[in-house]
Each structure stands twice: as structure tokens, then as C-alpha cells.
Amino acid sequence: MAESSDRLQTVVASSRIRLARNLNGYPFPSRLKSDKEAKEIIRAVSSAINKVDDFKLYYMDGITEEEALNLVENHLVSPLLLKRPRYSAAVINEARNVSIMINEEDHLREQCIEKGFSLRSAYAVMSEKDNIIARSIQFAYDEQLGYLTACPTNLGTGLRASVMLFLPALTMSGLMPRVIRSANRLGLTVRGMYGEGSQAEGYMYQLSNEVTLGVTEEEILTQVEQVVERVADMERNERAKLKTGERAITIKDTCLRAYGVLTNCAMMASEEFEKLCAELKLGICLGHLRSEGIGWIDDLIIRMKPSNINMLAGRKLTPAERDCYRADYASRRIKEGVK
């Protein structure tokens, strides 16, 4: 299968592989009662991965609130990791596409995120890192149950293969409930952008496997890929319908207005910015606006998160200052990206 093909580039935003692992001989993170045990786990994981790769270690109780927010906004750590800062940490590579959360729900949550439809390459990267760690650390493993995890739904392979999808047409057509039910019947789940419990902001949905026990890693990857292909076909068919009929001119007007506001305003709040960016992306997908793909807009949305703006500005801005900075920066970038 050709990954990140032209056929999928305006539907699939990114791919993520996540592995859940626990160290043999230690209680699960929720049962950790001493700093000593937590620090032992952190040191063991950091030491193991840095024998081969150069990862930076972040103690959650050793970074500022702003730095912690930045890690969450960039999908490098989860909000859950921040809830017990004395016990938790993360190791992150220089490219910031691989992160290993330590003492979250499990001792290790290893993840690799890559752009486009790249499950196989993300899996290859994460599998290599997992093997490196396993040479120095004994994982909790059972011959029948596989990798032992804090949550029973992760038993077995401990593998979650996720794909982030941009599905505006299926959402507008009211077909997403049917898509979600179909995915559930196949043992997959569809959630919002930030995973379980989150909303589908900007028409972004996360599709991933639900079953990890009794299946191989290859079977998980194949099934997720096949369902992504089917959903992408459905989305493209619905997009074609948005170009004709009574709604066509209204949708075109909405997309062009989004471009106009994004490139001609003085202030832009985060929620409004993400909503308008979704409409801008739809306009490009439908051919109302010209651009080479929409991936750069997804990057811009992340770049315009509050903590990232503060880092770009070199200081902590007030909310009003951030809104002004976002409007100015995004306007210039969008004028460059849309021809």
C-alpha cells in the first residue's frame, strides 16, 4: 500500500502508533505510593532509550506550567500525565515525533506520530524503540494474556493504531453516526481530536482499534488501514455532492468568507481561528481555493495554540495580545499558502 497517497492526503492528517507497557516487579502507576519507585522507573526507562537514541527527559514536577501546556498542545504528553507530577515524566526525541510518557496510566506509553497515512512507518519506528527498551527492562508479560496493562482493554499487544481524519462532508451530511456505528461493529472506535471524551473539533476525528487481545499487531494495522480507506472513499463521495445542488453556493461562500476573515482581521480567538481554518481546508478540498494540500494548515493550527504563540513571541502574552499575534501571523502564512 502506498502510504500518504494523493488519494488520501486531504482526508488523513496524521498517523499514530502507541504501545502500553509495564515493568515487571513494580505496581501499576495508580498504585505507586513512593517517589523512590517512581524515580527508579523513570531512570530505568530514560537510561534504556538513551543508550541508542538521544532523548530529552522532562520531569513533570520540574517544568513550568507553560512548558507542560506546550507538551500537551503538541500532543507529546496527555493531560493525565500532569495530574501526578511527582511520579511522572516523559522522554522526547529531538524531532518531537516520538515521546514516551512514564507513569501515566501504565509505566510506559510509547508513541510515534507521523504526518499523513503513515501507520506502517510509525509502527516501524515505535517497534524499534520498544525493542531497545526491552533489552534493558523486563516488561510485565503473560504467555496467555500478553503484555499486562492497567486497563484490561490494552491487554495483549498493547498496541493502539490511530489515524486522524478530516471529515467535513460526512459530518455535514449527517453520516458520522453511521460511520461510528460501523467502526464499532468492527472493533474500532471513533473519537474527537484529543482522544477519549473529546469533541470532534474542526471536523477532525481519531479512528483507532479497540481490540488488542487475541489479535496480532499485523492484523490490527491491516484492519485500521482498510477501514480508513473505506471512510476516505465515503468522505470523497460526499465532498463531490457538496460541489453541486442547493447547498453548493452557500458552502462556497462560507469557505471564501473564512479566507477573507483569516487574512483581514486584527484579532482572532483560538476557537474562532480553528473553526475558520476548518472551513478554509474544506474550501481547498472542494477546489474553491488553490493550495498544495492542507497539511500546512494543520501545522499552523498547532503553531497558533496559546503556549506556542508565547514561545514564538519570546514571552507570555496576555489573551488579547495572543489574539492579535495569531491574527497577524496566520494572515501572513495563509496568504503565502493559498494562491
N, C-alpha and C positions, 0 to 999 in steps of 0.2 A: 504494500500500500504506500502510495506517495504521500508523505506527511506534509501538512501545511500546503496542500494543493490549492491552485487558484480557485477551484470549485468551492472550497471551504473557507477561504481567507476572510470573507465578510460575515461569516457565521461563527467560527471558532476563534475566540480571543486568546485563550491560553490553555495549557495542559499542566496538570499537577499529579505527581506521584507522592503518596505519603505512606510511610511504614511505621507501625506501632511496635515497640519493643520494650521489654523489661529485663532488668538484670536479675540473674539468679541469686537467691540468698538475701534479697532486700524486700521489705514490704512495698506495696504499691504506693505511689506518691501521696494519696489521700490518707494513708496510714503512717506516713513518716512522722515521727514525733521529735526527732532531734536534728539540729543543724549539722551535727557531725556526719550522720548517714547521708544527708542531702549533699553535703560538700564532697563526700567521698565519691558519690555517683557523678557529680559534676566534673571532678578532677579526672576520674577514670575515663569518661566519655571524651573530654577535651584532649586528654593525653593520647587516646587511641586514634582519633581522627587527625591530629596534628603530626602524627608520625609520618604521614604521607602527604597530606594537604595542609595548606596554610589557612586556617580558620581563626576568626577573632572571637574571643569569649566575652559574652556580656552577662554579668551577674545582674539579675533583675533588681536587687536591692543596692546596686552600685551605679545605676544610671539615673539620669534625671527623668522627671515626668514627661518632658518634651521628647527626650530620646526614646522613651518607652512608647509614646504615642506614634512616633515616626516608624518604629518597627512594626506596629500594628497596622498602620495605614499602608505600609508597603508589603503587607501580607507575609512578613518574615516571622512573626510570632502571633499567637492568638491572645485575645483579651483574658482568657482563662489563665494563661501563664503568669500574668501580672497580679493575680489575686493572692498568691503566696510568695511574695518576692524574696523572703528569707531562704526559701527552699529551691528556687528555680533559677534557670539560666538558659542561655542559647548560644550556640556556636554557628557563625555565619561566614560563608566564603566571601572572597573579595568581589566576585561578580554579583553577589547578592541574589543568586538564583537557587542556592542550596542553604537551608537552615535546619538545624537540629535543636528542637526545644527539649530541655532537660527538666524532668519533674513537673510536667504538665499533668494530664490525666494518666499517662504512662511515663516511665522513666525516660524514654526517648520517643519523640515524634519527629521522624526524619522526613523532610520534604524537599522536592525539587520542582520548581515552576519554570516552564519554558513557554515562549510565545507560540501561538498557532496550534495546529493539530499535531502535537509532538509527544504523544504518550510514550512511544517506544524509546525515543532518545532520553526523555526524562526518567524513564524506568531504568535504562542502562546506566545513567549517571548515579541514580539513587541506590541501585543494586550494588554498584562498585563501592560506594561509601559505606553501605551496610556491611559488606564483606570485610572492609578494612577494620571497622569497629569490632566485628565478630572475632577477629584474630586475637584481640586483646581482652575482650569481655565475653563472659559466658551469659548468653541470653536465657531467660526462663522459657523452657520448651518442653512440650509433652508429645510423645510419639503419636497419640491419637488426636489430641486437640490442637497440635501445632504450637505456634507462639502464644504464650499466655499473656493476656491483656486485662486491664482493669475493667473494661466494658466487654461483656460476652459477644457483642456484635463485631468485635475486632479479632476474635479468636481465629486460629488457622494461619492464614498467610499474613494477617495484619496489614494487608495492602488495601489502600483506597486509591483508585484511579479516577481522577476528576477532570472534567473538561468545562471551561467557562464558555457559555454560548450567548450570542446576541440574537434575541428572538422577538423583534418588534412586531413583525407581521402575524406570527402565531398568537401573540398577546392581543393585538388589536382585533383579530378575527374571533377571539374567544375560545380558541382551540387549546390553550395551555392546560386547562384541567384534564382534557382528554389525553394529552401528551404525558402529563404527570401520572395519570392512572395506568396508562400503558407501560410506562417505565417501571412503576411499582410492581406490576404483574411479572415483569422480567427480572425482578430482584435488584432494580436500580432505584435511585431516588433523585428528585429534582428539588433544589433549594435555591435560596437567594444568593447573592454575590459573596456574602461573608459566611456561608455555610448554614448549619442548623439554626433555625429560629429567625433567620434574617429575611428581609423582604427582597424582592427582585427589582432593585433599583436600576433605572436606565435600561430596562428590558434585558438585564443580564441574569442568566440562570446557571447554576452549577449542577451538572449531571455527574453522578458517581455511582459506583457499585455499592450495594448494601450487604451482599453476602461475601464473607471471607473464609468461611469454614466449609470444607468438603469440596472446594474448587481449587484449581491451580492458578498461579499467577498469570500464566498464559491464557487460561480461559477467561479470567477477569478482564484482561486487556482486550482480548478479541471481542467480548460481548459489549464492552463500553464503546469500542470503535464502531461496531456495527450499528448500535443504537444512535450514536452521534451522526453517522451517515444518513440514517433514516430521518432523523429530526431535521437535519440540514436540508434534505430534499423537500420536506414539508414546508420549511421556512421559505425556501426559494420559490416554491409554487405559490405560497400566499403573498410573497412580495410582488410577484408578477401581477396578481389581481389588484394590488394597490395602485398600479400604474394606469388602470382603466376604471370605468364606471363612475358612479356619482361621487365617490369619496376621493377620487384621484386629484382633483384640483385643490381640494381642502388640505390634503396631506402634503401636496407640493408647496402650498402656501405656508403651512406650518414649518416645513423644513427650511424654506428660504428665509422666513422670519427669524428662525433660530440663528441662522448665519448672520443676519443683519444685526440682531441684538448682541450676539457674541463679539462682533467686530466693531461695535459702535456704542458701547456703554462705558460709563465711568466707574461703576461699582457692580460687583457680581457676587452674590452669596453662594456658598458651596452647593446647596441643594438645587438652586436655580441653574447653576452652571452645569451640573451633571445632567439635569433634565434636558437642557438645551443641547448639550453635547450628544445625547442620545438621538435627538431629532436631527442634528447635523449628520450623524452617522447614517441614519436612515435615508436622508437626502442623497448622500453619496451612493449608498447601496442601490437606490432607485434610479440613479442617473440624473437627478435634478441638480447636483453639484459635482464638479470634477475633482478627483484626488486619487493619488496612488494608494489605495487601500484605506482602512480605518484604524489600523493598529496604533498609529501615532496619536490618535485622539484618546485611546485608552491610556497610553503613556502620559498624555497631557492631563487627564483627569486625576491620575495618581500624583503627578507633579504639583497639581494645584490643591492638594489636601493641606489643611492648616499647618501641620508641622513641617511639611516640605517647603511651603512658602516661607516660613520663618527661617529655614535653613538657606534658602535662596537669597533672602533679604539680609541674612547675617545677624538677625536679631529677632526677638519675639515681638511681633506686631500686634496691635490692637485688632479686634474683629473688623472694624471699619477700614483700617489700613490694609488688612489682608484682602478685603473685598475690592479695594482699589487696585492693589497689586495684581490680584487674579484677573481683573478686567483688562488691565493694560498688557500683562504678559500673554494671556490667552489670545487677545485680539491680534497681537503681532504674530504669534505662532500659527493661528488659524488662517490668517491672510497669506502666510507662506505655504501652508499645506493645501489650501483649496484654490484651484485655478479657475 
